[in-house]
Amino acid sequence: MKKRLVVTGAAGFIGCNLARKLNAIGYSDIILVDHFDHPEKQENWKELAFSEKIDRDVFPEWLLENSEEVEFIFHLGARTDTTEFNFRILDSLNLSYSKTLWEICTVKQIPLLYASSAATYGAGEKGFADDQSLIKELKPLNPYGLSKQLFDLFVLAQKSAPPFWCGLKFFNVYGPHENHKGRMASVVLHAYHQIQETGQVKLFKSHRAEFKDGEQLRDFIYVDDIISICLFFYRQYCSKPSNALSAIYNAGTGTARSFNDLVQAIFTALHLPVQINYIDIPEDIRDKYQSYTKAEMDKLLSVGYSKNFTLLEDGVAKYVDYLRKV
């Protein structure tokens, strides 16, 4: 029996980009998992080549009954709204659901790669090293980050595991097919639309003395690089099936760039003069705002990942070119 790949969150931003890349390199026997009735997500999956699509709610039951058909699971589905403060929703979608998949993958011995988040690092008091001994000390700033941290801790506490597992702490990901994310879409998308409408971009003022307005720093990573990391671990496992690389890894670039740099790159890609209007950070997220993130990437590099990360200016130019065509 030829086994198939599973992508959860396949109608979402990173999931649909992964499925597209799989199609591009010759994989069409893919099982897509998500809620597929979201009208703004239709464009993300309707042109994908796949063998089956399964609603998120029934997938665990399907997996129990059809585990022998599955080669590898990319679990990228989650509630990613950092302003969601109803932890029951986050517990259901990000924690309990992921625990269920972990337990099935453990019993049925299916390799599992899942999405964690840089939101687990909070304000960065403990730095941004993907040292698993430090995870219990991290202090996420919002319930979303907490839901991801709690799953990381659950994984590390388990005595039994899938034959291979990998958690990836995604930093600030940007790129095509994120339109449906609304407020949670990348600054690149919001800035692009603002420039089209008003000729200028609104950026948050800094509320921390050590950062000037717009000079807050983030580790921005182009979505293609995230997909490359996911496929690296899949290929490593396929070439030598073992749990040797099972761990939690950062998925950033290792470089922190300012929001001013990001916006400059967008204006440059559009051949327009830079126009920035600095505004106050909304009160509801001010104390939960990360002013600095920078992934420590030594761990990923130490296991053989060697592809260069996309330079911010190059990634923004690619994304802007895509946005001008859609």
VOBA-1610 file (N, C-alpha, C; in pm, whole numbers, padded with zeros to 5 digits, always signed):
BEGIN
Met+00084-00120+00000Met+00000+00000+00000Met+00088+00125+00000Lys+00064+00215-00094Lys+00136+00341-00097Lys+00080+00434+00010Lys+00167+00480+00097Lys+00121+00566+00206Lys+00115+00712+00162Arg+00033+00788+00237Arg+00009+00926+00201Arg+00056+01023+00309Leu+00076+01148+00268Leu+00113+01254+00360Leu-00014+01326+00406Val-00012+01373+00530Val-00124+01449+00586Val-00077+01590+00618Val-00156+01689+00579Val-00130+01828+00617Val-00254+01880+00688Thr-00242+01907+00818Thr-00354+01971+00888Thr-00338+02123+00876Gly-00450+02194+00885Gly-00446+02337+00859Gly-00421+02366+00711Ala-00464+02272+00626Ala-00430+02279+00484Ala-00498+02393+00410Ala-00604+02449+00467Ala-00669+02564+00406Ala-00614+02695+00462Gly-00523+02684+00558Gly-00465+02801+00620Gly-00338+02847+00550Phe-00272+02942+00609Phe-00156+03008+00549Phe-00039+02914+00524Ile+00021+02862+00629Ile+00140+02780+00612Ile+00104+02643+00555Gly-00009+02589+00597Gly-00051+02457+00548Gly-00072+02453+00398Cys-00136+02555+00342Cys-00160+02553+00197Cys-00031+02577+00121Asn+00060+02655+00178Asn+00190+02673+00113Asn+00270+02544+00112Leu+00261+02467+00220Leu+00328+02337+00223Leu+00267+02244+00119Ala+00135+02239+00112Ala+00069+02152+00014Ala+00105+02192-00128Arg+00113+02321-00155Arg+00154+02368-00288Arg+00295+02321-00322Lys+00384+02332-00225Lys+00522+02289-00249Lys+00528+02139-00272Leu+00452+02063-00194Leu+00447+01918-00215Leu+00399+01886-00356Asn+00296+01956-00401Asn+00249+01937-00539Asn+00360+01967-00638Ala+00432+02076-00613Ala+00536+02121-00707Ala+00650+02021-00720Ile+00676+01945-00614Ile+00786+01848-00620Ile+00736+01706-00644Gly+00608+01696-00685Gly+00558+01568-00733Gly+00467+01489-00642Tyr+00427+01547-00528Tyr+00336+01477-00437Tyr+00193+01525-00460Ser+00107+01436-00500Ser-00034+01470-00514Ser-00123+01382-00426Asp-00065+01276-00373Asp-00141+01183-00287Asp-00137+01235-00144Ile-00204+01349-00123Ile-00199+01420+00005Ile-00339+01424+00065Ile-00345+01408+00196Ile-00470+01422+00269Ile-00471+01561+00334Leu-00568+01642+00295Leu-00583+01777+00350Leu-00683+01773+00465Val-00646+01836+00576Val-00732+01839+00694Val-00754+01985+00735Asp-00879+02023+00753Asp-00913+02159+00796Asp-01064+02170+00802His-01114+02291+00835His-01254+02324+00806His-01252+02390+00669Phe-01320+02334+00572Phe-01308+02381+00434Phe-01423+02472+00390Asp-01512+02509+00483Asp-01625+02592+00445Asp-01600+02740+00469His-01479+02776+00515His-01445+02916+00536His-01434+02983+00400Pro-01523+03080+00367Pro-01525+03135+00231Pro-01394+03202+00190Glu-01323+03266+00284Glu-01200+03337+00249Glu-01082+03242+00230Lys-01100+03114+00267Lys-00992+03017+00249Lys-01006+02934+00123Gln-01114+02953+00049Gln-01138+02871-00069Gln-01022+02880-00168Glu-00969+03001-00188Glu-00860+03019-00284Glu-00735+02944-00243Asn-00722+02916-00112Asn-00599+02853-00063Asn-00587+02706-00104Trp-00700+02639-00120Trp-00690+02495-00142Trp-00758+02443-00268Lys-00841+02524-00332Lys-00926+02469-00439Lys-00845+02423-00560Glu-00724+02477-00580Glu-00644+02436-00695Glu-00536+02335-00658Leu-00534+02288-00534Leu-00435+02190-00492Leu-00467+02052-00549Ala-00364+01974-00573Ala-00382+01833-00610Ala-00375+01751-00481Phe-00481+01675-00455Phe-00486+01597-00331Phe-00573+01475-00354Ser-00559+01378-00265Ser-00637+01255-00281Ser-00762+01255-00193Glu-00759+01336-00085Glu-00875+01337+00006Glu-00868+01462+00092Lys-00984+01516+00123Lys-00989+01622+00223Lys-01085+01580+00333Ile-01044+01603+00456Ile-01117+01554+00573Ile-01139+01670+00670Asp-01259+01683+00719Asp-01287+01788+00816Asp-01208+01764+00944Arg-01159+01873+00998Arg-01076+01866+01119Arg-01142+01788+01232Asp-01271+01806+01249Asp-01340+01745+01363Asp-01346+01593+01355Val-01347+01538+01234Val-01358+01392+01220Val-01223+01327+01191Phe-01119+01408+01173Phe-00990+01351+01137Phe-00933+01255+01241Pro-00938+01285+01371Pro-00882+01189+01468Pro-00945+01050+01456Glu-01076+01045+01440Glu-01144+00916+01425Glu-01100+00848+01295Trp-01090+00927+01188Trp-01044+00871+01060Trp-00902+00815+01075Leu-00818+00888+01146Leu-00678+00847+01161Leu-00667+00715+01238Leu-00748+00701+01340Leu-00748+00575+01415Leu-00782+00457+01325Glu-00876+00478+01236Glu-00923+00368+01151Glu-00837+00347+01027Asn-00759+00448+00988Asn-00685+00440+00862Asn-00537+00471+00878Ser-00484+00448+00995Ser-00346+00486+01024Ser-00245+00422+00930Glu-00275+00302+00882Glu-00180+00232+00796Glu-00162+00302+00661Glu-00252+00397+00629Glu-00241+00470+00502Glu-00150+00593+00512Val-00109+00627+00634Val-00041+00755+00657Val+00109+00734+00676Glu+00186+00807+00598Glu+00332+00801+00607Glu+00387+00901+00708Phe+00330+01024+00710Phe+00387+01134+00789Phe+00279+01239+00805Ile+00272+01302+00924Ile+00174+01409+00947Ile+00246+01541+00972Phe+00208+01642+00893Phe+00249+01781+00918Phe+00130+01849+00988His+00140+01865+01119His+00027+01921+01195His+00046+02072+01210Leu-00013+02146+01115Leu+00004+02291+01110Leu-00124+02365+01145Gly-00232+02293+01168Gly-00359+02356+01201Gly-00362+02404+01345Ala-00413+02526+01365Ala-00422+02582+01501Ala-00505+02710+01497Arg-00550+02752+01614Arg-00606+02886+01628Arg-00488+02978+01656Thr-00457+03069+01564Thr-00334+03148+01576Thr-00359+03293+01618Asp-00478+03322+01664Asp-00513+03459+01702Asp-00451+03494+01837Thr-00352+03584+01834Thr-00284+03622+01959Thr-00369+03714+02046Thr-00485+03759+01992Thr-00575+03842+02073Thr-00695+03762+02123Glu-00692+03631+02105Glu-00798+03544+02156Glu-00772+03518+02303Phe-00863+03564+02388Phe-00843+03549+02532Phe-00935+03445+02595Asn-01016+03379+02513Asn-01098+03269+02563Asn-01013+03142+02556Phe-00954+03105+02669Phe-00861+02993+02667Phe-00930+02861+02637Arg-01058+02853+02658Arg-01129+02728+02627Arg-01120+02698+02478Ile-01127+02803+02395Ile-01115+02783+02250Ile-00974+02737+02215Leu-00874+02803+02273Leu-00735+02768+02245Leu-00701+02630+02300Asp-00757+02597+02416Asp-00733+02465+02474Asp-00790+02356+02382Ser-00906+02382+02328Ser-00970+02283+02242Ser-00894+02263+02112Leu-00857+02374+02045Leu-00799+02365+01911Leu-00647+02345+01912Asn-00578+02406+02007Asn-00432+02403+02005Asn-00372+02300+02099Leu-00442+02270+02208Leu-00384+02182+02308Leu-00448+02044+02308Ser-00577+02037+02336Ser-00644+01906+02343Ser-00640+01833+02210Tyr-00665+01904+02101Tyr-00664+01841+01968Tyr-00525+01786+01937Ser-00423+01865+01966Ser-00285+01822+01939Ser-00247+01703+02026Lys-00293+01702+02150Lys-00268+01587+02238Lys-00330+01460+02179Thr-00450+01474+02126Thr-00517+01358+02066Thr-00437+01304+01948Leu-00391+01393+01861Leu-00310+01349+01747Leu-00180+01284+01793Trp-00116+01343+01894Trp+00008+01286+01947Trp-00017+01143+01997Glu-00123+01126+02072Glu-00151+00995+02129Glu-00180+00891+02021Ile-00253+00930+01917Ile-00279+00837+01807Ile-00150+00805+01733Cys-00069+00906+01708Cys+00057+00885+01636Cys+00153+00798+01718Thr+00142+00807+01849Thr+00225+00722+01935Thr+00180+00577+01927Val+00051+00555+01940Val-00002+00419+01937Val+00016+00356+01799Lys-00010+00434+01695Lys-00005+00382+01557Lys+00132+00399+01492Gln+00226+00461+01565Gln+00363+00481+01518Gln+00370+00554+01383Ile+00314+00676+01388Ile+00316+00766+01273Ile+00404+00886+01306Pro+00502+00920+01225Pro+00585+01038+01253Pro+00502+01167+01246Leu+00535+01260+01335Leu+00454+01381+01351Leu+00542+01505+01363Leu+00519+01602+01276Leu+00580+01734+01286Leu+00469+01832+01320Tyr+00490+01916+01421Tyr+00384+02009+01460Tyr+00435+02151+01474Ala+00344+02246+01464Ala+00377+02388+01474Ala+00369+02434+01618Ser+00481+02479+01672Ser+00482+02554+01797Ser+00492+02702+01759Ser+00543+02786+01846Ser+00543+02929+01815Ser+00646+03005+01897Ala+00701+03110+01837Ala+00790+03201+01911Ala+00714+03279+02016Ala+00580+03276+02009Ala+00500+03342+02113Ala+00525+03280+02251Thr+00578+03157+02252Thr+00610+03092+02380Thr+00719+03166+02455Tyr+00802+03244+02385Tyr+00914+03313+02449Tyr+00873+03439+02524Gly+00750+03483+02505Gly+00705+03601+02576Gly+00790+03723+02545Ala+00826+03798+02646Ala+00906+03918+02628Ala+01054+03887+02610Gly+01089+03761+02615Gly+01227+03722+02591Gly+01317+03729+02712Glu+01256+03724+02831Glu+01337+03733+02953Glu+01439+03620+02962Lys+01406+03505+02907Lys+01495+03389+02910Lys+01570+03370+02778Gly+01565+03472+02693Gly+01630+03461+02564Gly+01545+03384+02465Phe+01604+03347+02353Phe+01531+03280+02245Phe+01604+03154+02200Ala+01661+03084+02296Ala+01728+02958+02267Ala+01627+02844+02276Asp+01632+02751+02179Asp+01539+02638+02181Asp+01595+02523+02267Asp+01638+02561+02384Asp+01687+02467+02485Asp+01566+02410+02558Gln+01541+02282+02542Gln+01418+02223+02597Gln+01414+02228+02749Ser+01528+02238+02816Ser+01529+02245+02962Ser+01477+02379+03012Leu+01469+02479+02923Leu+01424+02612+02964Leu+01276+02637+02937Ile+01211+02545+02864Ile+01073+02571+02821Ile+00980+02594+02940Lys+01000+02520+03046Lys+00911+02537+03163Lys+00926+02674+03228Glu+01036+02744+03200Glu+01060+02875+03260Glu+01008+02991+03175Leu+00965+02962+03052Leu+00918+03068+02962Leu+00785+03125+03011Lys+00763+03253+02980Lys+00641+03321+03023Lys+00573+03388+02904Pro+00489+03312+02832Pro+00418+03371+02718Pro+00334+03491+02761Leu+00317+03585+02669Leu+00245+03708+02701Leu+00096+03698+02673Asn+00052+03592+02605Asn-00090+03582+02571Asn-00133+03435+02576Pro-00265+03412+02582Pro-00315+03274+02589Pro-00273+03187+02471Tyr-00262+03246+02352Tyr-00216+03168+02236Tyr-00077+03111+02263Gly+00015+03196+02307Gly+00149+03149+02337Gly+00149+03044+02447Leu+00063+03063+02546Leu+00053+02965+02654Leu+00004+02831+02602Ser-00093+02832+02512Ser-00144+02705+02458Ser-00034+02629+02385Lys+00052+02700+02315Lys+00163+02636+02244Lys+00269+02585+02343Gln+00294+02663+02445Gln+00393+02620+02545Gln+00345+02496+02620Leu+00218+02494+02654Leu+00164+02379+02728Leu+00172+02251+02645Phe+00154+02263+02512Phe+00169+02143+02431Phe+00315+02101+02423Asp+00405+02196+02410Asp+00548+02163+02413Asp+00583+02088+02542Leu+00533+02137+02654Leu+00561+02073+02783Leu+00499+01933+02791Phe+00379+01920+02736Phe+00315+01789+02731Phe+00402+01690+02653Val+00449+01733+02537Val+00532+01647+02452Val+00657+01602+02528Leu+00723+01696+02594Leu+00848+01664+02663Leu+00826+01574+02784Ala+00705+01572+02835Ala+00676+01490+02954Ala+00639+01346+02919Gln+00619+01316+02791Gln+00570+01184+02752Gln+00682+01080+02751Lys+00653+00964+02806Lys+00750+00854+02804Lys+00742+00775+02674Ser+00626+00778+02611Ser+00609+00713+02480Ser+00586+00820+02375Ala+00632+00793+02253Ala+00625+00896+02150Ala+00610+00832+02013Pro+00573+00913+01912Pro+00576+00865+01775Pro+00719+00822+01737Pro+00736+00751+01626Pro+00870+00706+01586Pro+00965+00822+01555Phe+00907+00935+01519Phe+00980+01062+01505Phe+00881+01172+01535Trp+00927+01275+01605Trp+00843+01392+01627Trp+00931+01517+01623Cys+00869+01628+01589Cys+00943+01753+01578Cys+00847+01869+01601Gly+00882+01959+01692Gly+00807+02081+01713Gly+00886+02198+01657Leu+00822+02282+01577Leu+00889+02398+01517Leu+00832+02527+01573Lys+00917+02607+01635Lys+00873+02736+01690Lys+00881+02841+01579Phe+00767+02863+01513Phe+00761+02960+01405Phe+00777+03101+01460Phe+00865+03179+01397Phe+00878+03319+01434Phe+00781+03401+01346Asn+00814+03520+01302Asn+00719+03604+01228Asn+00717+03565+01081Val+00621+03482+01043Val+00614+03429+00908Val+00529+03522+00820Tyr+00580+03548+00698Tyr+00504+03629+00603Tyr+00512+03565+00465Gly+00416+03596+00380Gly+00417+03541+00245Gly+00277+03521+00191Pro+00266+03469+00070Pro+00136+03453+00003Pro+00036+03364+00078His-00091+03389+00051His-00204+03308+00096His-00237+03327+00245Glu-00220+03449+00294Glu-00256+03478+00433Glu-00371+03578+00443Asn-00436+03608+00330Asn-00542+03710+00329Asn-00652+03685+00431His-00684+03557+00453His-00794+03521+00542His-00765+03551+00689Lys-00640+03581+00723Lys-00601+03594+00864Lys-00646+03726+00928Gly-00692+03821+00847Gly-00743+03945+00902Gly-00639+04018+00985Arg-00675+04055+01105Arg-00585+04130+01193Arg-00454+04056+01218Met-00457+03922+01212Met-00339+03842+01242Met-00247+03822+01121Ala-00282+03878+01006Ala-00194+03868+00889Ala-00066+03947+00915Ser+00036+03921+00836Ser+00165+03986+00857Ser+00158+04136+00833Val+00254+04207+00889Val+00264+04351+00867Val+00285+04381+00718Val+00350+04290+00647Val+00373+04312+00503Val+00240+04326+00430Leu+00147+04236+00457Leu+00017+04242+00388Leu-00059+04368+00426His-00065+04399+00557His-00136+04519+00600His-00072+04644+00541Ala+00060+04650+00545Ala+00130+04768+00493Ala+00107+04784+00343Tyr+00110+04674+00271Tyr+00088+04680+00125Tyr-00049+04743+00095His-00152+04695+00165His-00287+04748+00140His-00298+04895+00183Gln-00232+04930+00293Gln-00234+05070+00337Gln-00170+05162+00234Ile-00059+05116+00177Ile+00009+05197+00076Ile-00080+05214-00047Gln-00147+05106-00088Gln-00236+05114-00203Gln-00349+05212-00180Glu-00396+05219-00055Glu-00513+05302-00023Glu-00478+05445+00013Thr-00365+05464+00084Thr-00335+05598+00140Thr-00196+05649+00106Gly-00109+05563+00053Gly+00027+05606+00022Gly+00120+05605+00140Gln+00070+05564+00256Gln+00154+05559+00376Gln+00124+05434+00457Val+00210+05408+00558Val+00195+05291+00644Val+00187+05338+00790Lys+00098+05275+00864Lys+00090+05299+01008Lys+00172+05192+01081Leu+00263+05237+01165Leu+00340+05147+01249Leu+00322+05186+01395Phe+00337+05087+01482Phe+00322+05116+01625Phe+00439+05198+01679Lys+00405+05297+01760Lys+00508+05366+01838Lys+00569+05266+01937Ser+00686+05298+01983Ser+00747+05215+02086Ser+00704+05264+02223His+00669+05170+02310His+00634+05205+02448His+00743+05156+02543Arg+00860+05127+02486Arg+00976+05087+02566Arg+01092+05180+02531Ala+01157+05234+02633Ala+01259+05338+02614Ala+01376+05292+02528Glu+01406+05162+02532Glu+01522+05113+02458Glu+01499+05100+02307Phe+01374+05121+02262Phe+01344+05112+02120Phe+01282+05243+02072Lys+01334+05298+01963Lys+01272+05412+01900Lys+01148+05365+01823Asp+01063+05458+01784Asp+00942+05422+01709Asp+00979+05347+01581Gly+00915+05231+01562Gly+00940+05151+01443Gly+01068+05070+01448Glu+01145+05086+01554Glu+01272+05013+01565Glu+01258+04888+01653Gln+01135+04852+01689Gln+01114+04723+01753Gln+01162+04616+01654Leu+01222+04511+01706Leu+01290+04413+01622Leu+01221+04278+01626Arg+01206+04218+01510Arg+01147+04085+01500Arg+01230+03999+01405Asp+01219+03868+01425Asp+01280+03773+01333Asp+01175+03737+01230Phe+01180+03805+01115Phe+01084+03783+01008Phe+01134+03671+00917Ile+01051+03572+00890Ile+01092+03460+00805Ile+00990+03439+00694Tyr+01041+03430+00571Tyr+00955+03410+00454Tyr+00898+03268+00457Val+00773+03254+00417Val+00704+03127+00430Val+00775+03014+00356Asp+00842+03044+00246Asp+00915+02940+00173Asp+01022+02875+00260Asp+01083+02954+00348Asp+01186+02899+00437Asp+01125+02807+00543Ile+01006+02841+00590Ile+00936+02753+00683Ile+00907+02619+00616Ile+00859+02624+00493Ile+00828+02501+00419Ile+00956+02420+00399Ser+01065+02487+00370Ser+01193+02418+00351Ser+01236+02344+00477Ile+01214+02404+00593Ile+01249+02338+00719Ile+01160+02216+00742Cys+01030+02232+00716Cys+00938+02118+00731Cys+00982+02001+00643Leu+01015+02029+00518Leu+01052+01923+00425Leu+01189+01865+00459Phe+01276+01944+00518Phe+01405+01892+00562Phe+01385+01778+00662Phe+01299+01799+00761Phe+01278+01694+00861Phe+01206+01573+00801Tyr+01113+01596+00710Tyr+01047+01484+00643Tyr+01149+01400+00566Arg+01234+01467+00492Arg+01334+01395+00412Arg+01436+01324+00500Gln+01475+01389+00609Gln+01570+01325+00699Gln+01512+01196+00756Tyr+01385+01202+00795Tyr+01322+01082+00850Tyr+01308+00974+00743Cys+01270+01014+00622Cys+01253+00915+00514Cys+01385+00847+00479Ser+01494+00924+00482Ser+01623+00867+00444Ser+01680+00776+00552Lys+01645+00805+00678Lys+01694+00722+00787Lys+01592+00725+00901Pro+01487+00642+00892Pro+01381+00645+00994Pro+01434+00617+01134Ser+01426+00717+01219Ser+01465+00702+01359Ser+01415+00823+01435Asn+01430+00818+01565Asn+01388+00932+01648Asn+01507+01018+01687Ala+01621+01001+01619Ala+01744+01070+01658Ala+01730+01222+01656Leu+01651+01275+01564Leu+01637+01420+01552Leu+01512+01474+01622Ser+01440+01386+01691Ser+01318+01430+01758Ser+01349+01536+01863Ala+01290+01654+01847Ala+01317+01766+01939Ala+01231+01884+01901Ile+01242+01990+01980Ile+01176+02117+01951Ile+01283+02213+01898Tyr+01254+02273+01783Tyr+01351+02360+01716Tyr+01291+02498+01688Asn+01376+02600+01691Asn+01337+02731+01641Asn+01325+02726+01489Ala+01228+02801+01437Ala+01213+02817+01292Ala+01205+02967+01262Gly+01322+03028+01266Gly+01338+03169+01231Gly+01456+03180+01138Thr+01513+03300+01128Thr+01631+03320+01043Thr+01756+03342+01124Gly+01739+03376+01252Gly+01854+03412+01335Gly+01894+03557+01321Thr+01813+03636+01251Thr+01840+03778+01231Thr+01719+03860+01273Ala+01741+03962+01353Ala+01633+04052+01395Ala+01637+04178+01311Arg+01525+04214+01253Arg+01514+04334+01169Arg+01401+04422+01223Ser+01413+04549+01200Ser+01313+04643+01252Ser+01191+04650+01161Phe+01081+04698+01217Phe+00962+04721+01137Phe+00988+04832+01034Asn+01073+04929+01071Asn+01110+05031+00974Asn+01180+04968+00853Asp+01270+04871+00879Asp+01336+04800+00769Asp+01234+04730+00680Leu+01138+04665+00745Leu+01036+04589+00672Leu+00957+04681+00581Val+00912+04793+00634Val+00830+04887+00556Val+00914+04953+00446Gln+01040+04984+00478Gln+01129+05038+00376Gln+01137+04943+00256Ala+01146+04814+00286Ala+01157+04713+00179Ala+01030+04710+00093Ile+00914+04731+00156Ile+00788+04731+00080Ile+00782+04852-00012Phe+00815+04971+00041Phe+00814+05091-00043Phe+00916+05077-00157Thr+01032+05020-00127Thr+01134+05001-00231Thr+01082+04909-00341Ala+01016+04800-00300Ala+00962+04705-00398Ala+00855+04770-00485Leu+00787+04869-00430Leu+00681+04939-00504Leu+00733+05065-00575His+00863+05095-00557His+00925+05213-00618His+00856+05341-00574Leu+00830+05348-00443Leu+00761+05464-00386Leu+00843+05521-00269Pro+00826+05651-00240Pro+00895+05711-00125Pro+00837+05660+00006Val+00920+05650+00107Val+00877+05598+00237Val+00792+05702+00310Gln+00673+05660+00352Gln+00583+05746+00430Gln+00529+05663+00546Ile+00572+05694+00669Ile+00531+05617+00787Ile+00463+05709+00887Asn+00351+05664+00939Asn+00278+05735+01045Asn+00278+05646+01169Tyr+00341+05692+01277Tyr+00351+05611+01398Tyr+00230+05634+01487Ile+00167+05523+01529Ile+00045+05529+01610Ile+00065+05450+01740Asp-00019+05478+01838Asp-00011+05407+01966Asp-00050+05260+01950Ile+00018+05174+02024Ile-00022+05034+02029Ile-00155+05025+02103Pro-00253+04952+02048Pro-00382+04941+02118Pro-00364+04892+02262Glu-00444+04946+02350Glu-00434+04913+02493Glu-00449+04764+02519Asp-00534+04696+02439Asp-00563+04555+02469Asp-00446+04462+02439Ile-00346+04510+02365Ile-00232+04423+02336Ile-00099+04484+02381Arg-00103+04604+02440Arg+00023+04674+02470Arg+00113+04596+02564Asp+00055+04537+02669Asp+00139+04464+02765Asp+00170+04322+02717Lys+00119+04287+02598Lys+00142+04153+02544Lys+00220+04160+02413Tyr+00279+04275+02387Tyr+00347+04300+02260Tyr+00495+04264+02270Gln+00544+04183+02177Gln+00685+04147+02174Gln+00762+04255+02097Ser+00848+04328+02168Ser+00927+04433+02102Ser+01055+04379+02043Tyr+01090+04255+02078Tyr+01214+04197+02027Tyr+01203+04046+02021Thr+01236+03989+01905Thr+01251+03844+01892Thr+01369+03817+01799Lys+01444+03715+01830Lys+01555+03673+01744Lys+01585+03527+01774Ala+01553+03441+01679Ala+01571+03298+01699Ala+01720+03262+01706Glu+01753+03179+01804Glu+01886+03117+01803Glu+01874+02991+01719Met+01954+02983+01613Met+01934+02879+01512Met+02041+02770+01513Asp+02129+02771+01611Asp+02238+02673+01615Asp+02188+02529+01617Lys+02077+02506+01687Lys+02027+02370+01701Lys+01984+02312+01567Leu+01910+02390+01488Leu+01867+02343+01357Leu+01988+02321+01266Leu+02081+02415+01268Leu+02199+02402+01183Leu+02283+02282+01224Ser+02283+02250+01352Ser+02366+02139+01401Ser+02318+02003+01353Val+02190+01993+01311Val+02139+01864+01264Val+02141+01855+01111Gly+02204+01953+01047Gly+02228+01941+00904Gly+02151+02035+00813Tyr+02068+02124+00870Tyr+01997+02218+00783Tyr+02097+02323+00736Ser+02111+02338+00605Ser+02217+02424+00553Ser+02170+02527+00450Lys+02042+02530+00421Lys+01993+02623+00319Lys+01993+02766+00373Asn+02038+02860+00291Asn+02039+03000+00333Asn+01896+03052+00347Phe+01875+03137+00448Phe+01743+03195+00467Phe+01725+03315+00375Thr+01602+03338+00334Thr+01571+03448+00243Thr+01596+03582+00312Leu+01674+03668+00249Leu+01697+03803+00299Leu+01563+03878+00304Leu+01542+03957+00406Leu+01415+04027+00424Leu+01375+04103+00297Glu+01467+04178+00241Glu+01435+04258+00122Glu+01393+04169+00004Asp+01457+04053-00008Asp+01423+03963-00118Asp+01286+03897-00096Gly+01260+03857+00028Gly+01131+03796+00059Gly+01016+03894+00040Val+01036+04017+00086Val+00933+04120+00070Val+00909+04148-00078Ala+01017+04157-00156Ala+01002+04182-00300Ala+00921+04071-00368Lys+00949+03944-00331Lys+00873+03831-00387Lys+00726+03842-00349Tyr+00700+03874-00223Tyr+00562+03880-00175Tyr+00487+03996-00241Val+00552+04112-00251Val+00488+04227-00314Val+00458+04196-00461Asp+00550+04128-00528Asp+00527+04090-00667Asp+00404+03999-00678Tyr+00390+03907-00583Tyr+00272+03818-00581Tyr+00145+03901-00559Leu+00149+03994-00462Leu+00030+04073-00428Leu-00014+04162-00545Arg+00079+04207-00624Arg+00045+04295-00738Arg-00023+04216-00849Lys-00007+04083-00848Lys-00063+04000-00954Lys-00199+03941-00917Val-00234+03939-00788Val-00360+03875-00749Val-00473+03978-00746
//
